[in-house]
Amino acid sequence: MTAIRTLIVDDETAVRRLHERMLAGVDGFEVVATAGSGQEALEVAAGTEIDLVLLDVHLPDFSGVEVLRRLRQLLGDSFDAVIISSANDRLSVAQLATASIADYLVKPFSKANFEARLVNYRDTRVAAPKPEAATPQTAPLRQQDIDGLLARRGGGPAPSADRAGAQGLPSPTTRGRPLPKGLSEPTIKLVLAHLGSEWQSALDVAEGCGLSRVTARRYLDHLCARGLAVLEPVYGKRGRPELRYRRAS
């Protein structure tokens, strides 16, 4: 059996080393790299073949949600992701659940639980049918190819333009999944319509849409998780970075 090439992403050096030692005790895995930030993970993935990412949610530059979205843009569905994080709030879990993750393990956990999860992933992966040969990336896709890709990702065919919302905006429910509790489609469309190509803070969006800053942040994070918006951290001299958002191009 070919070893599952694994990238470990966590901002704490001691945790990365711990996970590496624990993974060494599970047959069938090979740690090919570790990363302490989202940017480092992307740089590693760009130059290293990986099958699995063990990903933390809380990273110093941007969240695990954003890391996973960018990795999907870079590598497509060629890898799996197992979330290993202390983040257990509904929003984080809901956002990551839409990103086709293989498992979600909440810290702290026992060595036995870690090993059991990875063994289950390994055995499921080995038992799964081999994917068909990939279509060359430069070849145009037919409608049935596109529908098949969406179906494999848990969605369905894209809606017609007249159902996609005003101003040609992408529909936030095109994948057919229910929205996270507390979010509504009209407000999602309102926030998305307010976003443009210029970077804005959550406060800017809140004031422009008549929402509280906390509520605006929830909707912005949801749009980022669905690939409809992007974020970047802006670092000042002190304190935590300010997050800015714009619509995805």
C-alpha positions in Angstrom: 0.0 0.0 0.0 1.3 3.4 -1.0 1.8 5.7 2.0 -0.7 8.5 2.4 1.4 11.7 2.1 0.4 14.0 4.9 0.8 17.7 5.6 0.3 18.8 9.2 -0.8 22.5 9.7 -0.8 23.9 13.2 0.5 27.2 14.6 2.1 25.5 17.7 5.4 23.8 17.1 4.9 21.4 20.0 1.5 20.3 18.6 2.9 19.7 15.1 5.6 17.5 16.6 3.0 15.7 18.7 0.8 15.0 15.8 3.8 13.9 13.7 4.8 11.4 16.5 1.3 10.1 16.8 0.9 9.7 13.1 4.1 7.7 13.0 2.4 5.1 15.1 -0.3 4.5 12.4 0.6 2.3 9.5 0.1 3.7 6.0 0.9 7.4 6.6 4.0 9.5 5.8 4.4 13.1 7.0 5.9 14.9 4.0 5.8 18.4 5.5 4.5 20.6 8.4 3.4 24.2 8.4 2.8 26.8 11.1 0.7 29.2 9.1 -1.8 29.3 6.3 0.6 30.9 3.9 3.3 28.3 4.7 0.8 25.6 4.1 -0.1 27.0 0.7 3.6 27.3 -0.3 4.2 23.7 0.8 1.2 22.4 -1.1 2.3 24.3 -4.3 5.6 22.3 -4.4 4.8 19.0 -2.6 2.4 16.2 -3.6 0.0 15.6 -0.7 -2.9 13.3 -0.1 -4.1 14.5 3.3 -4.0 17.7 5.3 -4.3 17.6 9.1 -5.5 21.2 9.6 -6.1 23.5 12.6 -8.7 26.2 12.4 -6.9 28.9 14.4 -3.8 30.1 12.5 -1.9 33.3 12.8 -2.5 34.7 9.4 -5.9 33.4 8.2 -8.4 30.8 9.4 -8.4 27.2 8.5 -11.6 27.8 6.6 -9.8 30.1 4.3 -6.7 27.8 4.1 -8.9 25.0 3.0 -10.7 27.1 0.4 -7.4 28.2 -1.1 -6.0 24.7 -1.1 -9.1 23.6 -3.0 -8.5 26.3 -5.5 -4.9 25.2 -5.9 -5.3 21.4 -5.8 -8.9 20.8 -6.5 -10.2 17.5 -5.0 -6.8 15.7 -5.2 -6.5 15.7 -1.4 -8.5 15.1 1.7 -8.6 17.2 4.9 -9.1 16.2 8.5 -9.7 19.1 10.9 -7.9 18.9 14.2 -8.8 21.9 16.3 -10.2 23.3 19.5 -12.8 25.2 17.4 -16.2 23.6 18.2 -18.6 26.5 17.6 -21.5 25.9 15.2 -20.3 28.4 12.7 -16.8 27.0 12.3 -18.1 23.4 12.1 -20.8 24.4 9.6 -18.4 26.3 7.4 -15.9 23.4 7.3 -18.6 20.8 6.7 -19.4 22.5 3.4 -15.8 22.0 2.3 -15.8 18.3 1.8 -13.7 17.4 4.9 -13.0 13.7 5.7 -13.3 14.1 9.5 -13.3 16.7 12.4 -11.4 15.9 15.6 -11.9 18.3 18.5 -9.0 19.0 20.8 -8.1 17.8 23.4 -8.3 14.1 22.4 -6.7 10.8 23.3 -4.0 9.1 21.3 -6.4 6.1 20.9 -9.1 8.4 19.4 -6.6 10.0 17.1 -5.3 6.6 15.9 -8.9 5.2 15.5 -9.9 8.2 13.3 -6.9 7.9 11.1 -7.2 4.2 10.7 -10.9 4.6 9.8 -9.9 7.2 7.2 -7.1 5.0 5.8 -9.3 2.0 5.5 -12.2 3.9 3.9 -9.7 5.5 1.5 -8.2 2.2 0.5 -11.7 0.6 0.0 -12.9 3.5 -2.1 -12.9 2.9 -5.9 -10.0 4.5 -7.8 -11.0 7.8 -9.5 -11.1 7.9 -13.3 -8.2 9.4 -15.1 -8.3 13.1 -14.8 -9.4 15.2 -17.7 -6.5 17.5 -18.9 -6.9 20.8 -17.1 -6.8 22.7 -20.4 -9.7 20.7 -22.0 -13.1 22.4 -21.9 -15.8 20.7 -19.9 -19.1 19.5 -21.2 -22.3 20.3 -19.3 -22.5 16.6 -18.1 -18.8 16.9 -16.9 -19.7 20.0 -14.9 -22.8 18.4 -13.4 -20.8 15.3 -12.5 -18.2 17.4 -10.7 -20.9 19.2 -8.7 -22.6 16.0 -7.8 -19.3 14.5 -6.5 -18.9 17.5 -4.3 -22.3 17.1 -2.8 -24.2 19.7 -4.9 -26.2 19.7 -8.0 -26.4 21.5 -11.3 -26.1 25.3 -11.1 -29.3 27.3 -11.0 -30.5 29.3 -14.0 -29.5 33.0 -14.2 -33.0 34.2 -13.3 -32.7 32.3 -10.0 -29.2 33.5 -9.1 -30.3 36.7 -7.6 -30.2 40.3 -8.6 -27.2 41.9 -10.4 -26.0 38.6 -11.6 -24.8 37.6 -8.2 -24.0 33.9 -7.5 -26.6 32.2 -5.4 -25.4 31.3 -1.9 -27.5 28.1 -1.9 -26.4 26.6 -5.2 -25.0 23.5 -3.5 -28.4 22.6 -2.1 -27.3 22.6 1.5 -29.3 24.2 4.2 -27.9 27.5 5.6 -26.3 27.5 9.0 -28.7 28.3 11.8 -29.3 32.0 12.2 -28.4 33.0 8.6 -31.0 33.9 6.0 -30.6 33.9 2.2 -31.9 37.5 1.7 -29.3 38.9 4.1 -26.6 36.8 2.5 -27.6 38.4 -0.9 -27.6 41.8 0.8 -24.1 41.4 2.1 -22.8 39.9 -1.1 -24.3 42.8 -3.1 -22.6 45.3 -0.8 -19.2 43.7 -1.4 -17.2 44.9 -4.4 -13.7 44.6 -5.6 -12.4 47.0 -2.9 -11.4 45.6 0.5 -13.8 46.4 3.3 -13.8 45.7 7.1 -16.6 43.9 8.8 -17.6 47.3 10.3 -17.8 48.8 6.8 -20.1 46.0 5.7 -22.2 46.2 8.9 -22.8 50.0 8.5 -23.5 49.6 4.8 -26.1 46.8 5.4 -27.6 48.0 8.6 -26.3 45.0 10.6 -24.3 44.7 13.8 -20.6 44.0 13.4 -20.9 40.5 14.8 -23.7 39.6 12.5 -21.9 41.0 9.5 -18.8 39.0 10.4 -20.9 35.8 10.5 -22.3 36.4 7.0 -18.8 37.4 5.7 -17.2 34.2 7.1 -20.0 32.2 5.5 -19.5 33.8 2.1 -15.7 33.1 2.4 -16.4 29.4 3.2 -18.6 29.2 0.1 -15.9 30.8 -2.1 -18.1 33.8 -2.8 -15.8 36.2 -0.8 -12.2 36.4 0.1 -10.4 37.9 3.1 -7.0 39.1 4.0 -5.5 40.1 7.4 -4.0 43.5 7.8 -1.4 43.8 10.5 -0.9 46.9 12.6 1.8 47.7 15.1 -0.1 46.0 17.9 -2.8 43.5 18.6 -4.6 41.1 16.4 -4.8 41.8 12.6 -7.9 43.5 11.1 -9.7 41.3 8.6 -10.8 42.8 5.3 -13.2 41.3 2.8 -14.1 41.7 -0.9 -16.1 39.7 -3.4 -14.3 36.8 -5.0 -13.2 37.4 -8.5 
